[in-house]
């Protein structure tokens, strides 16, 4: 089969590699339809290997190391079942599948206490091997059944956009990490409307928060293109989108909340100036949730955190429940309009130059770039 393989910094090669072996008793083989480029992929491409394993330190579960087949956001259809599989379950040849690509041990304290997103041995198909040699940017991949979420095959789900479920789970986990069971009616500030910020916004809407629902959502976003997308998607009112380069975000949030401040902030930006504005925007005993990866140490501004008794929480990736809930909501139509987040579709052969390099050059022009080997899907 053909595959896009990561060999190191800015070194993606289109290669022919062996097909995955016949699936084991707990696996299926999937013909990949679409793979998405994640921010993690971009970081690996421009500065890696970071989380991708080297020959000196192979992954603890897969024992794989670079070169690895790239791509951990992917969907497709089952093309092979294990020998002797009864077919009584949800899986049949042809069943459409969205894959939760997380590699976890299911044995460590994190995994056995419901915190599988922070497994001590975590990894991803598409970054840390596995998959029978395949991943999101290969023609086929082997996946454990526990990673597979079967989708309706009646035309009710757009298989060309369901690949978005993976990034959407990151937004869902952030909502769960806040510890607030019912967000309905709350005032929320989202810092940064990149892919993660947009995932948070879509999940807030799916949970009944924002335009057309209860509560109110404010957004701090400096780029005009992303602000326009937010307006076009109906994720926030025009007057509630602030450019932090020209607007005092905290003052605007307080003026729109009778001077109290917002209930919760989701930091999807990871910048000191944004964090300061976010914490200043919070009400007394408000909640600050960090989702962003910071390039320098996270320093808590005590003048806000201490004297307002703020709660600071962190959110990493997604867990089993997040993925299940997002897939259910996607099938139910609660993420309507999310397909607009896909800003470019291309053949995997062009992954490096027209995908990864395009994001390096024009990152603000895109949210999600997806690629496929299947010419019939490109039109």
Secondary structure as a PSIPRED ss2 file (coil, helix, strand):
# PSIPRED VFORMAT (PSIPRED V4.0)

   1 X C   1.000  0.000  0.000
   2 X E   0.000  0.000  1.000
   3 X E   0.000  0.000  1.000
   4 X E   0.000  0.000  1.000
   5 X E   0.000  0.000  1.000
   6 X E   0.000  0.000  1.000
   7 X E   0.000  0.000  1.000
   8 X E   0.000  0.000  1.000
   9 X C   1.000  0.000  0.000
  10 X C   1.000  0.000  0.000
  11 X E   0.000  0.000  1.000
  12 X E   0.000  0.000  1.000
  13 X E   0.000  0.000  1.000
  14 X E   0.000  0.000  1.000
  15 X E   0.000  0.000  1.000
  16 X E   0.000  0.000  1.000
  17 X C   1.000  0.000  0.000
  18 X C   1.000  0.000  0.000
  19 X C   1.000  0.000  0.000
  20 X C   1.000  0.000  0.000
  21 X C   1.000  0.000  0.000
  22 X C   1.000  0.000  0.000
  23 X C   1.000  0.000  0.000
  24 X C   1.000  0.000  0.000
  25 X C   1.000  0.000  0.000
  26 X C   1.000  0.000  0.000
  27 X E   0.000  0.000  1.000
  28 X E   0.000  0.000  1.000
  29 X E   0.000  0.000  1.000
  30 X E   0.000  0.000  1.000
  31 X E   0.000  0.000  1.000
  32 X E   0.000  0.000  1.000
  33 X E   0.000  0.000  1.000
  34 X E   0.000  0.000  1.000
  35 X E   0.000  0.000  1.000
  36 X E   0.000  0.000  1.000
  37 X C   1.000  0.000  0.000
  38 X C   1.000  0.000  0.000
  39 X H   0.000  1.000  0.000
  40 X H   0.000  1.000  0.000
  41 X H   0.000  1.000  0.000
  42 X H   0.000  1.000  0.000
  43 X H   0.000  1.000  0.000
  44 X H   0.000  1.000  0.000
  45 X H   0.000  1.000  0.000
  46 X H   0.000  1.000  0.000
  47 X H   0.000  1.000  0.000
  48 X C   1.000  0.000  0.000
  49 X C   1.000  0.000  0.000
  50 X C   1.000  0.000  0.000
  51 X C   1.000  0.000  0.000
  52 X C   1.000  0.000  0.000
  53 X C   1.000  0.000  0.000
  54 X E   0.000  0.000  1.000
  55 X C   1.000  0.000  0.000
  56 X C   1.000  0.000  0.000
  57 X E   0.000  0.000  1.000
  58 X C   1.000  0.000  0.000
  59 X C   1.000  0.000  0.000
  60 X C   1.000  0.000  0.000
  61 X C   1.000  0.000  0.000
  62 X C   1.000  0.000  0.000
  63 X C   1.000  0.000  0.000
  64 X C   1.000  0.000  0.000
  65 X C   1.000  0.000  0.000
  66 X C   1.000  0.000  0.000
  67 X C   1.000  0.000  0.000
  68 X E   0.000  0.000  1.000
  69 X E   0.000  0.000  1.000
  70 X C   1.000  0.000  0.000
  71 X C   1.000  0.000  0.000
  72 X C   1.000  0.000  0.000
  73 X E   0.000  0.000  1.000
  74 X E   0.000  0.000  1.000
  75 X E   0.000  0.000  1.000
  76 X E   0.000  0.000  1.000
  77 X E   0.000  0.000  1.000
  78 X E   0.000  0.000  1.000
  79 X E   0.000  0.000  1.000
  80 X E   0.000  0.000  1.000
  81 X E   0.000  0.000  1.000
  82 X C   1.000  0.000  0.000
  83 X C   1.000  0.000  0.000
  84 X C   1.000  0.000  0.000
  85 X C   1.000  0.000  0.000
  86 X C   1.000  0.000  0.000
  87 X C   1.000  0.000  0.000
  88 X C   1.000  0.000  0.000
  89 X C   1.000  0.000  0.000
  90 X C   1.000  0.000  0.000
  91 X C   1.000  0.000  0.000
  92 X C   1.000  0.000  0.000
  93 X C   1.000  0.000  0.000
  94 X C   1.000  0.000  0.000
  95 X C   1.000  0.000  0.000
  96 X E   0.000  0.000  1.000
  97 X E   0.000  0.000  1.000
  98 X E   0.000  0.000  1.000
  99 X E   0.000  0.000  1.000
 100 X C   1.000  0.000  0.000
 101 X C   1.000  0.000  0.000
 102 X E   0.000  0.000  1.000
 103 X E   0.000  0.000  1.000
 104 X C   1.000  0.000  0.000
 105 X C   1.000  0.000  0.000
 106 X C   1.000  0.000  0.000
 107 X C   1.000  0.000  0.000
 108 X C   1.000  0.000  0.000
 109 X H   0.000  1.000  0.000
 110 X H   0.000  1.000  0.000
 111 X H   0.000  1.000  0.000
 112 X H   0.000  1.000  0.000
 113 X C   1.000  0.000  0.000
 114 X C   1.000  0.000  0.000
 115 X C   1.000  0.000  0.000
 116 X H   0.000  1.000  0.000
 117 X H   0.000  1.000  0.000
 118 X H   0.000  1.000  0.000
 119 X C   1.000  0.000  0.000
 120 X C   1.000  0.000  0.000
 121 X C   1.000  0.000  0.000
 122 X C   1.000  0.000  0.000
 123 X E   0.000  0.000  1.000
 124 X E   0.000  0.000  1.000
 125 X C   1.000  0.000  0.000
 126 X C   1.000  0.000  0.000
 127 X C   1.000  0.000  0.000
 128 X C   1.000  0.000  0.000
 129 X C   1.000  0.000  0.000
 130 X C   1.000  0.000  0.000
 131 X H   0.000  1.000  0.000
 132 X H   0.000  1.000  0.000
 133 X H   0.000  1.000  0.000
 134 X C   1.000  0.000  0.000
 135 X C   1.000  0.000  0.000
 136 X C   1.000  0.000  0.000
 137 X C   1.000  0.000  0.000
 138 X E   0.000  0.000  1.000
 139 X C   1.000  0.000  0.000
 140 X E   0.000  0.000  1.000
 141 X E   0.000  0.000  1.000
 142 X E   0.000  0.000  1.000
 143 X E   0.000  0.000  1.000
 144 X E   0.000  0.000  1.000
 145 X H   0.000  1.000  0.000
 146 X H   0.000  1.000  0.000
 147 X H   0.000  1.000  0.000
 148 X E   0.000  0.000  1.000
 149 X E   0.000  0.000  1.000
 150 X E   0.000  0.000  1.000
 151 X C   1.000  0.000  0.000
 152 X C   1.000  0.000  0.000
 153 X C   1.000  0.000  0.000
 154 X C   1.000  0.000  0.000
 155 X C   1.000  0.000  0.000
 156 X C   1.000  0.000  0.000
 157 X C   1.000  0.000  0.000
 158 X C   1.000  0.000  0.000
 159 X C   1.000  0.000  0.000
 160 X C   1.000  0.000  0.000
 161 X C   1.000  0.000  0.000
 162 X H   0.000  1.000  0.000
 163 X H   0.000  1.000  0.000
 164 X H   0.000  1.000  0.000
 165 X H   0.000  1.000  0.000
 166 X H   0.000  1.000  0.000
 167 X H   0.000  1.000  0.000
 168 X H   0.000  1.000  0.000
 169 X H   0.000  1.000  0.000
 170 X H   0.000  1.000  0.000
 171 X H   0.000  1.000  0.000
 172 X H   0.000  1.000  0.000
 173 X H   0.000  1.000  0.000
 174 X H   0.000  1.000  0.000
 175 X H   0.000  1.000  0.000
 176 X H   0.000  1.000  0.000
 177 X H   0.000  1.000  0.000
 178 X C   1.000  0.000  0.000
 179 X C   1.000  0.000  0.000
 180 X C   1.000  0.000  0.000
 181 X C   1.000  0.000  0.000
 182 X C   1.000  0.000  0.000
 183 X C   1.000  0.000  0.000
 184 X C   1.000  0.000  0.000
 185 X C   1.000  0.000  0.000
 186 X C   1.000  0.000  0.000
 187 X E   0.000  0.000  1.000
 188 X E   0.000  0.000  1.000
 189 X E   0.000  0.000  1.000
 190 X E   0.000  0.000  1.000
 191 X E   0.000  0.000  1.000
 192 X C   1.000  0.000  0.000
 193 X C   1.000  0.000  0.000
 194 X C   1.000  0.000  0.000
 195 X H   0.000  1.000  0.000
 196 X H   0.000  1.000  0.000
 197 X H   0.000  1.000  0.000
 198 X H   0.000  1.000  0.000
 199 X H   0.000  1.000  0.000
 200 X H   0.000  1.000  0.000
 201 X H   0.000  1.000  0.000
 202 X H   0.000  1.000  0.000
 203 X H   0.000  1.000  0.000
 204 X H   0.000  1.000  0.000
 205 X H   0.000  1.000  0.000
 206 X H   0.000  1.000  0.000
 207 X C   1.000  0.000  0.000
 208 X C   1.000  0.000  0.000
 209 X E   0.000  0.000  1.000
 210 X C   1.000  0.000  0.000
 211 X C   1.000  0.000  0.000
 212 X C   1.000  0.000  0.000
 213 X C   1.000  0.000  0.000
 214 X E   0.000  0.000  1.000
 215 X C   1.000  0.000  0.000
 216 X E   0.000  0.000  1.000
 217 X E   0.000  0.000  1.000
 218 X E   0.000  0.000  1.000
 219 X E   0.000  0.000  1.000
 220 X E   0.000  0.000  1.000
 221 X C   1.000  0.000  0.000
 222 X C   1.000  0.000  0.000
 223 X C   1.000  0.000  0.000
 224 X H   0.000  1.000  0.000
 225 X H   0.000  1.000  0.000
 226 X H   0.000  1.000  0.000
 227 X H   0.000  1.000  0.000
 228 X H   0.000  1.000  0.000
 229 X H   0.000  1.000  0.000
 230 X H   0.000  1.000  0.000
 231 X H   0.000  1.000  0.000
 232 X H   0.000  1.000  0.000
 233 X H   0.000  1.000  0.000
 234 X C   1.000  0.000  0.000
 235 X C   1.000  0.000  0.000
 236 X C   1.000  0.000  0.000
 237 X C   1.000  0.000  0.000
 238 X H   0.000  1.000  0.000
 239 X H   0.000  1.000  0.000
 240 X H   0.000  1.000  0.000
 241 X E   0.000  0.000  1.000
 242 X E   0.000  0.000  1.000
 243 X C   1.000  0.000  0.000
 244 X C   1.000  0.000  0.000
 245 X C   1.000  0.000  0.000
 246 X C   1.000  0.000  0.000
 247 X C   1.000  0.000  0.000
 248 X C   1.000  0.000  0.000
 249 X H   0.000  1.000  0.000
 250 X H   0.000  1.000  0.000
 251 X H   0.000  1.000  0.000
 252 X H   0.000  1.000  0.000
 253 X H   0.000  1.000  0.000
 254 X H   0.000  1.000  0.000
 255 X H   0.000  1.000  0.000
 256 X C   1.000  0.000  0.000
 257 X C   1.000  0.000  0.000
 258 X C   1.000  0.000  0.000
 259 X C   1.000  0.000  0.000
 260 X C   1.000  0.000  0.000
 261 X C   1.000  0.000  0.000
 262 X E   0.000  0.000  1.000
 263 X E   0.000  0.000  1.000
 264 X E   0.000  0.000  1.000
 265 X E   0.000  0.000  1.000
 266 X E   0.000  0.000  1.000
 267 X E   0.000  0.000  1.000
 268 X C   1.000  0.000  0.000
 269 X C   1.000  0.000  0.000
 270 X C   1.000  0.000  0.000
 271 X C   1.000  0.000  0.000
 272 X H   0.000  1.000  0.000
 273 X H   0.000  1.000  0.000
 274 X H   0.000  1.000  0.000
 275 X H   0.000  1.000  0.000
 276 X H   0.000  1.000  0.000
 277 X H   0.000  1.000  0.000
 278 X H   0.000  1.000  0.000
 279 X H   0.000  1.000  0.000
 280 X H   0.000  1.000  0.000
 281 X H   0.000  1.000  0.000
 282 X E   0.000  0.000  1.000
 283 X E   0.000  0.000  1.000
 284 X E   0.000  0.000  1.000
 285 X E   0.000  0.000  1.000
 286 X E   0.000  0.000  1.000
 287 X E   0.000  0.000  1.000
 288 X E   0.000  0.000  1.000
 289 X E   0.000  0.000  1.000
 290 X E   0.000  0.000  1.000
 291 X C   1.000  0.000  0.000
 292 X C   1.000  0.000  0.000
 293 X C   1.000  0.000  0.000
 294 X C   1.000  0.000  0.000
 295 X C   1.000  0.000  0.000
 296 X C   1.000  0.000  0.000
 297 X C   1.000  0.000  0.000
 298 X C   1.000  0.000  0.000
 299 X C   1.000  0.000  0.000
 300 X C   1.000  0.000  0.000
 301 X C   1.000  0.000  0.000
 302 X H   0.000  1.000  0.000
 303 X H   0.000  1.000  0.000
 304 X H   0.000  1.000  0.000
 305 X H   0.000  1.000  0.000
 306 X C   1.000  0.000  0.000
 307 X C   1.000  0.000  0.000
 308 X C   1.000  0.000  0.000
 309 X C   1.000  0.000  0.000
 310 X C   1.000  0.000  0.000
 311 X E   0.000  0.000  1.000
 312 X E   0.000  0.000  1.000
 313 X E   0.000  0.000  1.000
 314 X E   0.000  0.000  1.000
 315 X C   1.000  0.000  0.000
 316 X C   1.000  0.000  0.000
 317 X C   1.000  0.000  0.000
 318 X C   1.000  0.000  0.000
 319 X C   1.000  0.000  0.000
 320 X H   0.000  1.000  0.000
 321 X H   0.000  1.000  0.000
 322 X H   0.000  1.000  0.000
 323 X H   0.000  1.000  0.000
 324 X H   0.000  1.000  0.000
 325 X H   0.000  1.000  0.000
 326 X H   0.000  1.000  0.000
 327 X H   0.000  1.000  0.000
 328 X H   0.000  1.000  0.000
 329 X H   0.000  1.000  0.000
 330 X H   0.000  1.000  0.000
 331 X H   0.000  1.000  0.000
 332 X C   1.000  0.000  0.000
 333 X C   1.000  0.000  0.000
 334 X C   1.000  0.000  0.000
 335 X C   1.000  0.000  0.000
 336 X C   1.000  0.000  0.000
 337 X C   1.000  0.000  0.000
 338 X H   0.000  1.000  0.000
 339 X H   0.000  1.000  0.000
 340 X H   0.000  1.000  0.000
 341 X H   0.000  1.000  0.000
 342 X E   0.000  0.000  1.000
 343 X E   0.000  0.000  1.000
 344 X E   0.000  0.000  1.000
 345 X E   0.000  0.000  1.000
 346 X E   0.000  0.000  1.000
 347 X E   0.000  0.000  1.000
 348 X H   0.000  1.000  0.000
 349 X H   0.000  1.000  0.000
 350 X H   0.000  1.000  0.000
 351 X H   0.000  1.000  0.000
 352 X H   0.000  1.000  0.000
 353 X H   0.000  1.000  0.000
 354 X H   0.000  1.000  0.000
 355 X H   0.000  1.000  0.000
 356 X H   0.000  1.000  0.000
 357 X H   0.000  1.000  0.000
 358 X H   0.000  1.000  0.000
 359 X H   0.000  1.000  0.000
 360 X H   0.000  1.000  0.000
 361 X H   0.000  1.000  0.000
 362 X H   0.000  1.000  0.000
 363 X H   0.000  1.000  0.000
 364 X H   0.000  1.000  0.000
 365 X H   0.000  1.000  0.000
 366 X C   1.000  0.000  0.000
 367 X C   1.000  0.000  0.000
 368 X E   0.000  0.000  1.000
 369 X E   0.000  0.000  1.000
 370 X E   0.000  0.000  1.000
 371 X E   0.000  0.000  1.000
 372 X E   0.000  0.000  1.000
 373 X C   1.000  0.000  0.000
 374 X C   1.000  0.000  0.000
 375 X H   0.000  1.000  0.000
 376 X H   0.000  1.000  0.000
 377 X H   0.000  1.000  0.000
 378 X H   0.000  1.000  0.000
 379 X C   1.000  0.000  0.000
